[in-house]
């Protein structure tokens, strides 16, 4: 694991970790290495590299000094031995599945997770003979009942999307490890500022770095962190499958990570203040936010998390047309998918992500016509609330 300054805080580690190793200049900021290949001065160095005596780069699909700096920083922030970067969060998830799931094995996932992850499992893992059991989040008894002799992985988000269910990681780790099952936590909604699943026994932690880690809605990236022995087959797989990040996107991610702790403090504050305001509004039927006592996993979240981030999901007391009037009345917010950037984004999941899903199917998932996902940015909370109040008047 790459280490930051001894006993340093989260912001200090976010700024300094991973960037003092292997310097080839005196630049304070890590350079963007725009190259697809790396040259060797002689054959002896090629042989030393191939036999593991020399640590350096060979070809752009296997490594680049810019994104290696990001990997070292992520390892320090997560408390993992090693990290791997990918071209996107989906690439991180799919490559991990392909690397760690044997043909004909069994996977357990939770039902409130990213739709495209479920789509990959259904359309592609099934071709490998991988069987999947879907369970309700935050229910350890159902996890225990779902484990079979051939179960290889338990994969879940924490918090989940869009209802922000929170997993008691030590509890599920104890259940899974007792049966030899690895636990993979997608911690995109939390970040290592609010939750560090590896410290609680998870085998791997995954992120769509497109979101909070990058923080500026200007890159696509994914990450996986954990022990070297588990990460190695995933790193080998990305070299074969080719889902690598380019050096400029890696540099943007490196820059974004330096302010992660500062940004998350504001996201946490805004999310909680907005959620409390929404819950008290007469036109809001229900709010899902782990920082509220009304959330089903509030007790777990307050024990396990340091903050609850900026995504607030809520349902308006209206029909589809009313929900459209509400969201179209917003001007400060951007109507767009994704979350975790400095700008506040808003969406109706029914139109943004589930428009092609039959109504009965999406209603079974809880995706109603008036469900809203608000991803609070780092603007002033008072301005976000004023915008919500103005838009709700249109309902």
C-alpha positions in Angstrom: 0.0 0.0 0.0 1.2 3.5 -0.8 1.4 5.5 2.4 0.8 9.2 2.9 2.3 11.2 5.7 2.3 9.4 9.1 -1.1 9.6 10.9 -2.2 12.2 8.4 -5.9 13.2 8.0 -8.1 12.5 5.0 -7.5 15.7 3.2 -3.7 15.5 3.7 -3.7 12.0 2.3 -5.9 13.0 -0.6 -3.5 15.7 -1.6 -0.1 14.0 -1.1 -0.5 10.2 -1.3 0.9 8.4 -4.2 2.6 11.3 -6.0 6.1 11.3 -4.6 7.1 7.9 -6.0 9.0 7.4 -9.3 9.3 11.1 -10.0 11.1 11.9 -13.3 11.0 15.6 -12.8 10.8 18.2 -10.1 7.2 19.1 -11.0 4.8 19.4 -8.0 1.9 18.0 -10.1 2.2 14.6 -11.6 2.7 14.9 -15.4 0.3 13.6 -18.0 2.2 10.8 -19.8 0.8 10.9 -23.3 2.3 7.8 -24.7 1.1 4.4 -25.9 4.4 2.6 -25.3 7.7 2.9 -23.4 11.2 2.3 -24.7 14.0 0.2 -23.2 17.6 1.2 -23.5 18.9 -2.3 -24.0 17.8 -6.0 -23.9 19.1 -6.5 -20.4 16.5 -4.1 -19.1 13.8 -5.9 -21.0 14.8 -9.2 -19.4 15.0 -7.7 -15.9 11.6 -6.2 -16.4 10.1 -9.6 -17.6 11.7 -11.4 -14.7 10.4 -9.0 -12.1 13.6 -7.3 -11.1 12.7 -4.0 -12.5 9.6 -1.9 -11.8 8.7 0.2 -14.8 6.2 0.6 -17.7 6.2 -1.4 -20.9 3.0 -0.7 -22.9 0.1 1.6 -22.4 -2.5 -1.1 -21.9 -0.6 -2.5 -18.8 0.4 0.7 -17.1 1.1 4.4 -17.3 2.9 6.6 -14.7 0.0 9.0 -14.5 -2.6 6.4 -13.6 -0.2 4.5 -11.4 -0.1 7.7 -9.3 -3.9 7.6 -9.0 -3.8 3.9 -8.0 -1.3 4.6 -5.3 -3.4 7.5 -3.9 -6.6 5.3 -4.0 -4.9 2.5 -2.2 -3.9 4.9 0.6 -7.4 6.4 0.8 -9.1 3.0 0.9 -6.6 1.3 3.1 -6.0 -1.4 0.4 -2.7 -3.0 -0.7 -3.4 -2.4 -4.4 -5.8 -0.6 -6.7 -6.6 -0.8 -10.4 -8.1 1.9 -12.7 -10.6 1.3 -15.5 -12.2 3.2 -18.3 -15.5 3.4 -16.4 -17.3 2.2 -13.3 -19.1 -0.4 -15.4 -15.8 -1.6 -16.7 -14.6 -2.0 -13.2 -17.6 -4.1 -12.3 -17.7 -6.3 -15.4 -14.0 -7.0 -15.4 -14.1 -7.9 -11.7 -17.0 -10.4 -12.4 -15.2 -11.9 -15.4 -11.9 -12.2 -13.4 -13.3 -13.7 -10.2 -16.4 -15.8 -11.2 -15.5 -19.3 -12.5 -17.7 -20.8 -15.2 -20.8 -22.3 -13.7 -20.4 -20.6 -10.4 -23.0 -18.7 -8.3 -23.3 -15.0 -7.6 -25.5 -13.1 -5.1 -26.5 -9.5 -5.7 -28.9 -7.1 -4.2 -32.0 -5.9 -6.0 -31.5 -2.2 -5.4 -28.4 -1.8 -7.5 -27.4 -0.1 -10.7 -29.6 -1.2 -13.6 -26.7 -1.8 -16.1 -24.9 -4.0 -13.6 -28.0 -6.2 -13.4 -28.3 -6.1 -17.2 -24.7 -7.4 -17.5 -25.4 -10.2 -15.1 -28.5 -11.2 -16.9 -27.3 -10.9 -20.5 -23.6 -11.9 -20.3 -22.7 -13.8 -17.1 -25.5 -16.2 -17.8 -23.6 -17.2 -21.0 -20.8 -18.4 -18.7 -23.3 -20.6 -16.8 -23.1 -18.2 -13.8 -26.3 -18.4 -11.8 -27.4 -15.4 -9.9 -29.6 -15.0 -6.8 -31.1 -11.5 -6.1 -31.8 -10.6 -2.5 -33.1 -7.6 -0.7 -30.4 -5.2 0.6 -29.6 -5.0 4.3 -31.1 -8.4 5.1 -28.3 -10.7 6.4 -30.7 -13.6 6.9 -31.6 -13.6 3.2 -27.9 -13.5 2.3 -27.2 -16.5 4.5 -30.1 -18.4 3.0 -28.9 -17.6 -0.5 -25.4 -18.9 -0.2 -24.7 -22.3 -1.9 -21.6 -24.5 -2.1 -20.7 -22.9 -5.5 -21.3 -19.3 -4.4 -18.2 -17.3 -5.3 -19.2 -13.6 -4.7 -21.6 -11.4 -2.9 -21.8 -8.1 -4.7 -23.7 -5.1 -3.5 -23.7 -1.3 -3.5 -23.7 0.5 -0.1 -25.5 2.8 -0.2 -27.5 1.4 -3.1 -29.1 3.2 -6.0 -31.6 4.9 -5.9 -33.0 4.1 -2.4 -29.7 4.4 -0.6 -29.9 1.2 1.4 -26.9 0.7 3.7 -25.2 -2.6 4.3 -23.8 -3.7 7.6 -20.5 -4.8 6.1 -19.0 -6.6 9.1 -22.2 -8.6 9.5 -22.4 -9.7 5.9 -18.6 -10.4 5.8 -18.9 -12.8 8.8 -21.7 -14.6 7.0 -20.0 -14.8 3.6 -16.5 -15.6 4.8 -17.8 -18.4 6.9 -18.9 -20.1 3.7 -15.8 -19.0 1.7 -17.6 -16.3 -0.3 -15.9 -13.1 -1.2 -17.6 -9.7 -0.5 -17.4 -6.9 -3.1 -18.8 -3.5 -2.1 -19.6 -0.8 -4.6 -19.0 2.3 -2.4 -19.5 4.9 -5.1 -22.3 6.6 -3.2 -20.1 6.8 0.0 -16.5 7.4 -1.0 -13.6 6.5 1.3 -14.4 9.8 3.2 -17.7 8.4 4.5 -17.0 4.7 4.5 -14.1 2.3 4.1 -15.4 -1.2 3.6 -12.0 -2.8 3.5 -11.4 -1.8 7.1 -14.6 -3.7 7.9 -13.5 -6.9 6.2 -14.8 -6.6 2.7 -12.5 -8.3 0.1 -12.8 -5.6 -2.5 -14.2 -2.0 -2.8 -15.3 -0.7 -6.2 -16.1 2.9 -7.4 -17.5 4.6 -10.4 -14.8 7.3 -10.1 -16.9 9.3 -12.6 -18.9 10.4 -9.6 -17.5 11.8 -6.3 -13.9 10.7 -6.8 -13.5 12.8 -9.9 -16.0 15.3 -8.7 -16.4 17.6 -11.7 -18.6 15.8 -14.2 -15.6 15.8 -16.7 -14.3 12.2 -16.8 -15.2 8.5 -16.9 -13.3 6.1 -14.7 -13.7 3.1 -12.4 -11.6 1.7 -9.6 -11.1 -1.5 -7.6 -9.1 -1.7 -4.4 -8.1 -4.6 -2.1 -5.5 -7.1 -1.2 -2.9 -7.8 -3.9 -3.7 -11.5 -4.2 -7.3 -10.7 -5.1 -6.6 -7.6 -7.2 -3.9 -9.3 -9.3 -6.3 -11.4 -11.5 -8.4 -8.3 -12.1 -5.3 -6.3 -13.2 -4.4 -9.2 -15.5 -7.9 -9.3 -16.9 -8.0 -5.5 -17.7 -4.8 -5.9 -19.6 -6.4 -8.6 -21.7 -9.9 -7.1 -22.0 -8.5 -3.6 -22.7 -10.8 -1.4 -20.6 -8.0 1.0 -19.6 -8.2 4.6 -18.8 -6.4 7.2 -20.8 -3.7 9.3 -19.2 -5.6 12.6 -19.4 -8.7 11.2 -17.7 -6.4 9.7 -15.0 -4.8 13.1 -14.5 -8.2 14.8 -14.1 -9.1 12.1 -11.5 -5.8 12.7 -9.7 -6.6 16.4 -9.5 -10.2 15.7 -8.4 -9.1 13.4 -5.6 -7.0 16.1 -4.0 -10.2 18.0 -3.0 -12.3 14.9 -2.2 -12.5 15.4 1.5 -13.3 19.1 1.2 -16.0 18.4 -1.4 -17.6 15.5 0.5 -18.0 17.7 3.6 -20.2 20.1 1.6 -22.0 17.2 -0.2 -22.7 15.7 3.2 -24.0 19.0 4.6 -26.1 19.8 1.6 -27.6 16.4 1.4 -28.7 16.3 5.0 -30.1 19.8 5.0 -32.0 19.3 1.8 -33.4 15.9 2.9 -34.7 17.4 6.2 -36.3 20.2 4.3 -38.0 17.9 1.8 -39.3 15.6 4.5 -41.1 18.5 6.1 -42.7 19.7 2.8 -46.4 18.9 2.4 -46.0 18.0 -1.3 -43.4 15.4 -0.7 -44.7 11.9 0.1 -41.4 10.3 1.2 -37.7 10.9 1.4 -34.9 8.3 1.2 -31.7 9.5 2.9 -29.6 7.5 5.4 -29.1 10.6 7.6 -32.9 10.7 8.3 -34.4 8.7 11.2 -37.1 7.6 8.8 -34.7 5.7 6.5 -34.9 1.9 7.0 -31.1 1.7 7.5 -30.5 4.9 9.5 -29.2 3.0 12.6 -26.7 1.0 10.5 -25.7 4.1 8.6 -25.0 6.2 11.7 -22.8 3.3 13.1 -20.9 2.6 9.9 -20.7 5.9 8.0 -19.0 9.2 8.7 -21.5 11.1 6.5 -24.3 10.4 4.0 -23.2 12.2 0.8 -25.4 14.4 -1.4 -27.9 12.1 -3.2 -31.5 12.5 -1.9 -34.3 10.4 -3.4 -37.8 11.5 -2.8 -41.4 11.0 -4.1 -43.7 13.8 -4.8 -47.5 13.8 -4.0 -48.5 14.0 -7.7 -48.8 12.0 -10.9 -46.4 11.8 -13.8 -47.5 15.1 -15.4 -47.0 16.9 -12.1 -43.5 15.4 -11.7 -42.6 16.6 -15.1 -43.9 20.1 -14.3 -41.7 20.0 -11.1 -38.5 18.9 -12.8 -39.0 21.2 -15.8 -39.5 24.1 -13.5 -36.0 23.8 -12.0 -33.4 26.2 -13.5 -30.4 26.0 -11.1 -30.2 22.2 -11.3 -29.1 20.3 -14.5 -31.5 17.6 -15.6 -29.0 14.9 -16.2 -27.9 11.4 -15.1 -25.0 10.7 -12.8 -24.1 12.4 -9.5 -21.1 13.4 -7.4 -20.0 16.5 -9.3 -19.9 20.1 -8.0 -23.1 21.0 -9.9 -26.4 19.8 -8.6 -28.1 17.3 -11.0 -31.7 16.2 -10.9 -33.6 13.4 -12.7 -36.9 11.5 -12.9 -35.6 7.9 -12.9 -38.7 6.9 -14.9 -37.7 9.0 -17.8 -33.9 9.0 -17.4 -33.2 5.3 -16.7 -36.3 3.2 -16.9 -38.3 4.6 -19.8 -37.8 1.3 -21.7 -38.8 -0.9 -18.8 -42.4 -2.1 -18.7 -44.4 -0.2 -16.1 -45.3 -3.2 -14.0 -41.6 -4.2 -13.8 -40.3 -0.8 -12.8 -43.1 -0.3 -10.2 -42.1 -3.6 -8.6 -38.6 -2.0 -8.3 -40.2 1.1 -6.6 -39.6 3.3 -9.6 -42.9 5.3 -9.6 -43.9 8.1 -11.9 -43.2 10.8 -9.3 -39.9 9.5 -7.9 -37.1 12.1 -8.1 -33.3 11.6 -7.5 -31.5 14.8 -6.5 -27.7 14.8 -6.5 -26.8 17.9 -4.4 -23.6 19.6 -5.5 -21.5 22.0 -3.5 -23.6 25.1 -4.0 -25.1 27.0 -1.0 -27.8 24.8 0.7 -30.1 27.8 0.9 -30.1 28.2 -2.8 -30.8 24.5 -3.4 -33.8 24.7 -1.0 -35.1 27.9 -2.6 -35.0 26.2 -6.0 -36.9 23.2 -4.7 -39.5 25.4 -3.1 -40.0 27.3 -6.4 -40.2 24.1 -8.4 -42.6 22.4 -6.0 -45.0 25.4 -6.4 -45.4 24.2 -10.0 -46.9 20.8 -8.9 
